[in-house]
């Protein structure tokens, strides 16, 4: 199959937009104001690994959520001696300044913190 120049450009732009969207949530986030404590209110996302209070979830099977810039994932999680699977959605809001996490139906909004 041969793509036209326009078709190839559209494909490249779509893939670049998808990659940018997937990267928008990487960073450190916190409930409320960004401070160093309490640590249990901090969430870190880096390359599809979500780390929070003594737990870590490796996110797989990203599926775009229609009408948002977010993705749905299967989270393979471990912490405090337990392992579990979670259905998670990460949706950037307010130009990426807020990360909405929907974890098995529980909605939590985290504010982006500067490094």
N, C-alpha and C positions, 0 to 999 in steps of 0.2 A: 504494500500500500504506500503510495506516494502522497505526502502532505504538501499542500501548496505553501508558499511563503507565508501567507496570511494565516493559514491554519496552524503552521508551526509556531508562529509568533503568539497566537492565542493560546496554544498549548503551553508554551514556555511561560507566558505570563500567568496562566492559571496555576501551574506548578510552583512558580515563585511566590504567588499569593498564598498558596496552601502552606508552603514552607515557612513564610513569614508568620502566618497565623499560628502555626504549631509552636513557634518560638516565642510568641508574645507573652506567654505565662511564665517562662523561665525566670527564676529569681527567688527572693526572700519575701514572704508575706506574713502578715500578723493580724490577729483580731484586734480591732481598735487601733490605738496609736502605736507607732513603731518605736519600741523601746527594747532594751536588752532583756528585761524580765517582765512578766513570767515567761519562761521558755516554753511552757506548755501551750502558749498561744501562737507560736511560730510554726509556719509551714514553709518548706523549701521545695522548689521544683527545679530539677535540672535533668535534661535529656530523658524525659519520661520516667524519672524516679521521684516520687513524692515522699518526703521525709517529714515526720512530725512526731511530737512527744513520744519518744522511745519506740517508734514504729516506722516502718518503711514499706512503701508499696511500689512495685515495679509495674508500670502501666503498659498494657499491650492492646492490640487490636483496635487502634484508633479509628473511629467512625465519625465523620463530620456530622454535626447537629444542624439540621436545616434551619435557616433563619437566624443563625448565630455565627460567631467566629469560634465556637467551642467544639470540643470533641468528647465523645463517649469512649470509655476505656473499660477493660477488665483489669482490675488491680489485684495482683498477687502480693499479698501483704504478710508481714511478720512483725511481731513485737511482743515483748514480755513473755516469751516462751510459747507463743501461739502462732499459728499460720491460718490465714483465711483468704477467701476471694471476695472482692467487692466490685459492684457495678458503680463506676464513678463517671461523673461528667465534670469537665473543667471548662468554664466559660469566662473569657476575659470581658470585663465591663469597663466603662469609663476610660476608653482608650488604653486598656491594659493596666490601669491603676488599681483595679479591683479584680480579684480572681474569685469567681463563684465556684464552689466545690459542692457538687451534689453527690453524696456518698450513701448509697442504698436508700435514697429518698430524703435524706436529711440535708437541708440547704444551709451552707455557711459561706459568708462573704469575708474574704481576707484582703487587707489593704497592702499594696506593694510598698516595700521598704527600700530605700536606697542603701547600697552596700556600705 
